[in-house]
Amino acid sequence: MTIDRTTISGTDGRAHASRVPARRKPITPGRVARAMFLYAGMVIALVVVVAPFSWLVISSVADKADLLTKPLEWIPAHISFGRFVDLTVGSSADETAQGFRAAIMNSMLIASATTAVGMVVGTLAAYAFARLRFPGRSWMILAFMATTMLPPIALILPLFQIMKALGLTDTPLALIIIYSSFVTPYVVWLMRGYIETIPRELDDAGRVDGCSRLGVLWRVIIPVATPGLLSTALLAFLLAWDEFLYALVITQSNASKTLPVALNDFIGRYGVDFGRLATGGVIAAIPPVLIAFAFQRHIVAGLTAGSVKG
């Protein structure tokens, strides 16, 4: 940071601007120690997060013999992308690979539909909780969040019985309904906090121009809340994409299996196909990573703006 000071110099009386550098804080041993501590923590966190994913990628391209060597080597002697070909465009005679390809489409369909349902219903409810005043408003939002506090294992039996009574077991629709039931409360909670950061004067201006409540939400709130919507939609997509327990119990055939269940098929009774398991994990991680990179700017803006009210 610099301070501009104007001085008069020379015989012509013209003004010349001279920049005086601001005084910097002296470098002390305490500041150096704090900086080193912060950088060390950053490096440790980076290693903890990146190392498992790096080993996943290495295992996906390493030969089976390299995966069984002791000690393990970070750089495999033989690298092959054959497993990626087998699991994506391989022969239809391989039932496991065929089921994995079907699971990719099922997960994409189920996660996308769950995100759409959760965002539409959750955003409408969030706007009502943020802007309307009605009896029971406080305890209703707590009741929404209380449903997410129950462990999934406690709900799996009644949900399975309900889906069986409706004739929806082993169908993608059953998972869409179940996933929407626990994704929507998160959407309501997050979008309610984000909408409350938007000034109410925008609502009043829209109402003066003749918009209804839904018109204000569609024409005013949603365009302003786009970063929050994208970050919340990514969370909803990830919750549905990564869910395992409900999909394992509700689905049985390749027509409705999701990716986490298909990955579990690589773990046999008498052995584990580490190579295919790692390759499937890398393929399963690609869609969320691509979505996060594509909307990174909006997601970061939504998370930072929604974290501070006012």
C-alpha positions in Angstrom: 0.0 0.0 0.0 1.3 3.5 -0.9 0.4 7.0 0.1 0.2 9.7 -2.6 1.7 13.1 -1.7 1.8 16.0 -4.1 4.7 18.4 -3.8 5.7 21.6 -5.8 9.1 21.5 -7.3 11.0 23.3 -10.1 10.8 26.9 -11.3 7.7 26.3 -13.5 5.5 25.7 -10.5 4.1 22.4 -11.8 3.0 19.8 -9.5 4.8 16.5 -9.3 3.4 13.4 -7.6 5.8 11.6 -5.4 4.9 8.2 -3.9 6.0 7.5 -0.3 6.0 3.8 0.5 3.9 2.9 3.6 5.8 1.5 6.6 5.8 -2.2 6.6 5.6 -4.3 9.7 9.0 -5.6 10.7 9.7 -9.3 10.2 10.0 -10.9 13.7 10.7 -14.5 14.7 7.2 -14.7 16.0 5.7 -13.8 12.6 8.0 -16.2 10.8 7.0 -19.0 13.2 3.3 -18.4 12.7 3.7 -18.3 8.9 5.7 -21.6 9.0 3.0 -23.2 11.2 0.3 -22.1 8.8 2.1 -23.4 5.8 2.9 -26.7 7.5 -0.8 -27.2 8.4 -1.7 -26.4 4.8 0.8 -29.0 3.4 -0.4 -31.6 5.9 -4.1 -31.0 4.9 -3.2 -31.1 1.2 -1.4 -34.5 1.7 -4.2 -36.0 3.7 -6.8 -35.0 1.0 -4.8 -35.6 -2.2 -2.8 -38.7 -1.2 -5.7 -41.2 -1.2 -7.1 -39.9 -4.4 -3.6 -40.0 -6.0 -3.2 -43.6 -5.0 -6.7 -44.3 -6.4 -5.6 -42.9 -9.8 -2.3 -44.8 -9.7 -4.1 -48.1 -8.8 -6.5 -47.6 -11.7 -3.7 -47.7 -14.3 -1.2 -50.0 -12.5 -0.8 -53.6 -13.4 -2.2 -56.3 -11.0 1.3 -57.4 -10.2 2.3 -53.9 -9.3 -0.6 -53.6 -6.9 0.6 -56.7 -5.0 4.2 -55.7 -4.6 5.7 -55.0 -1.2 6.5 -52.3 -0.4 4.0 -50.4 -2.6 5.5 -48.2 -5.3 4.0 -44.8 -6.2 5.2 -45.1 -9.7 4.1 -48.5 -11.2 6.4 -50.4 -13.6 3.5 -51.1 -16.0 0.8 -48.6 -16.9 -2.3 -49.6 -18.8 -5.7 -48.0 -19.5 -7.3 -51.3 -20.4 -9.6 -51.3 -17.4 -11.1 -47.9 -18.4 -11.8 -49.3 -21.8 -13.4 -52.5 -20.4 -15.7 -50.7 -18.0 -16.8 -48.0 -20.4 -16.9 -49.5 -24.0 -15.8 -53.1 -23.4 -17.4 -56.3 -24.5 -21.1 -56.9 -23.6 -20.2 -60.4 -22.6 -18.6 -59.1 -19.4 -21.7 -58.9 -17.0 -19.8 -57.0 -14.3 -18.7 -54.3 -16.8 -22.1 -54.2 -18.4 -23.7 -53.7 -15.0 -21.2 -50.9 -14.2 -22.1 -49.1 -17.4 -25.8 -49.4 -16.6 -25.1 -48.1 -13.1 -23.5 -45.0 -14.5 -26.7 -44.1 -16.4 -28.9 -45.0 -13.4 -26.8 -42.8 -11.1 -26.9 -39.9 -13.5 -30.7 -40.2 -13.9 -31.4 -40.6 -10.2 -29.0 -37.9 -9.0 -30.2 -35.4 -11.6 -33.9 -36.1 -10.9 -33.3 -35.9 -7.1 -31.5 -32.6 -7.5 -34.3 -31.1 -9.7 -37.0 -32.2 -7.2 -35.1 -31.1 -4.2 -34.2 -27.7 -5.7 -37.7 -26.9 -6.8 -39.5 -28.0 -3.6 -36.7 -26.8 -1.3 -36.4 -23.3 -2.9 -40.1 -22.7 -2.7 -40.1 -23.8 1.0 -37.0 -21.8 1.7 -38.5 -18.6 0.3 -41.6 -19.1 2.4 -39.6 -19.7 5.6 -37.4 -16.6 4.8 -40.1 -14.1 3.8 -43.4 -15.2 5.3 -44.5 -15.0 8.9 -46.9 -17.8 9.9 -47.6 -19.8 13.1 -45.2 -22.6 13.8 -42.5 -21.3 11.4 -39.7 -21.8 13.9 -40.4 -25.4 14.9 -41.3 -26.4 11.3 -37.8 -25.6 10.1 -36.3 -27.5 13.0 -38.6 -30.4 12.2 -37.2 -30.4 8.7 -33.7 -30.6 9.9 -34.5 -33.2 12.6 -35.4 -35.7 9.8 -31.7 -35.6 8.7 -30.4 -36.4 12.2 -31.8 -39.9 12.2 -29.3 -42.6 11.1 -30.2 -44.1 7.8 -30.2 -47.7 9.2 -33.1 -46.7 11.4 -35.2 -45.7 8.4 -34.2 -48.4 5.9 -36.9 -50.9 7.1 -39.9 -48.7 7.0 -38.8 -47.1 3.7 -38.4 -50.6 2.2 -41.8 -51.6 3.4 -43.4 -48.5 2.0 -41.7 -49.0 -1.4 -42.7 -52.7 -1.4 -46.3 -51.8 -0.7 -46.3 -49.3 -3.6 -44.6 -51.8 -5.9 -41.6 -49.6 -6.4 -38.8 -51.8 -5.1 -35.9 -52.3 -7.6 -36.8 -49.2 -9.5 -35.1 -45.8 -10.0 -38.3 -44.0 -8.9 -38.0 -45.5 -5.4 -34.5 -44.1 -5.0 -35.6 -40.7 -6.4 -38.4 -40.5 -3.8 -36.1 -41.6 -0.9 -33.2 -39.4 -1.9 -35.5 -36.4 -2.3 -36.8 -36.9 1.2 -33.4 -36.3 2.8 -32.0 -33.9 0.2 -34.9 -31.4 0.4 -34.3 -30.5 4.1 -30.7 -29.5 3.3 -31.9 -27.4 0.4 -34.4 -25.7 2.6 -31.9 -24.9 5.3 -29.2 -23.6 2.9 -31.4 -21.6 0.6 -33.3 -20.1 3.6 -30.1 -18.7 4.9 -29.1 -17.4 1.5 -32.4 -15.8 0.7 -32.3 -14.0 4.1 -29.2 -12.2 3.0 -31.0 -10.7 0.0 -32.6 -7.3 1.0 -36.3 -7.3 1.4 -36.5 -4.0 -0.6 -36.1 -6.1 -3.8 -39.2 -8.0 -2.9 -41.1 -4.8 -2.2 -40.0 -3.3 -5.5 -41.2 -6.4 -7.4 -44.5 -6.3 -5.6 -44.9 -2.6 -6.5 -44.3 -3.5 -10.2 -47.2 -5.9 -10.0 -45.4 -9.3 -9.4 -47.0 -11.9 -7.2 -45.0 -13.8 -4.6 -44.1 -16.5 -7.1 -43.3 -13.7 -9.7 -40.9 -12.0 -7.2 -39.3 -15.4 -6.5 -38.8 -16.2 -10.2 -37.9 -12.7 -11.6 -36.1 -11.2 -8.7 -34.8 -13.7 -6.1 -33.7 -16.5 -8.3 -31.5 -14.3 -10.6 -29.9 -12.7 -7.5 -29.5 -16.1 -5.7 -27.9 -18.0 -8.6 -24.6 -18.6 -6.9 -26.4 -20.0 -3.8 -28.6 -22.1 -6.0 -25.6 -23.6 -7.9 -23.7 -24.4 -4.7 -26.8 -26.0 -3.1 -27.5 -28.0 -6.2 -24.0 -29.4 -6.2 -24.4 -30.5 -2.6 -27.8 -32.1 -3.4 -26.3 -33.9 -6.5 -23.4 -35.2 -4.4 -25.7 -36.5 -1.7 -27.7 -38.5 -4.2 -24.6 -39.6 -6.2 -22.7 -41.0 -3.3 -25.5 -42.7 -1.3 -24.9 -46.4 -0.8 -27.1 -48.0 1.9 -30.6 -47.3 0.5 -29.4 -48.2 -3.0 -28.0 -51.5 -1.7 -31.2 -52.5 0.0 -33.8 -51.2 -2.5 -32.1 -52.3 -5.8 -31.2 -55.8 -6.9 -30.9 -55.7 -10.8 -28.8 -53.8 -13.2 -31.9 -51.9 -14.3 -31.8 -49.8 -11.1 -28.4 -50.3 -9.5 -26.3 -47.1 -8.8 -22.6 -46.6 -9.0 -21.8 -47.2 -5.3 -23.6 -50.5 -5.5 -21.9 -51.4 -8.8 -18.5 -50.7 -7.2 -19.4 -53.0 -4.4 -19.8 -55.8 -6.9 -16.0 -55.7 -7.5 -15.6 -57.0 -3.9 -16.2 -60.7 -4.1 -16.7 -63.3 -1.5 -13.2 -64.7 -1.8 -11.3 -61.7 -3.2 -11.2 -58.1 -4.3 -10.5 -56.8 -7.8 -8.4 -53.9 -6.7 -7.7 -52.7 -10.2 -11.3 -52.5 -11.3 -12.4 -51.1 -8.0 -9.9 -48.2 -8.3 -10.8 -47.7 -12.0 -14.5 -47.5 -11.1 -13.8 -45.1 -8.3 -12.0 -42.8 -10.7 -14.8 -42.9 -13.2 -17.4 -42.3 -10.5 -15.4 -39.2 -9.3 -15.3 -37.6 -12.8 -18.8 -36.1 -13.1 -18.8 -34.3 -9.7 -15.3 -33.0 -10.3 -16.3 -31.7 -13.8 -19.4 -30.0 -12.4 -17.4 -28.4 -9.6 -14.8 -27.1 -12.0 -17.4 -25.8 -14.5 -19.3 -23.8 -11.8 -16.4 -23.1 -9.5 -16.7 -19.3 -9.6 -20.5 -19.4 -8.8 -20.1 -22.0 -6.2 -17.4 -20.1 -4.3 -19.5 -16.9 -4.5 -22.5 -18.7 -3.2 -20.7 -20.3 -0.3 -19.0 -17.0 0.8 -22.1 -14.9 0.3 -24.4 -17.3 2.1 -22.1 -17.5 5.1 -22.6 -13.9 6.2 -26.0 -12.4 6.8 -26.6 -8.7 5.9 
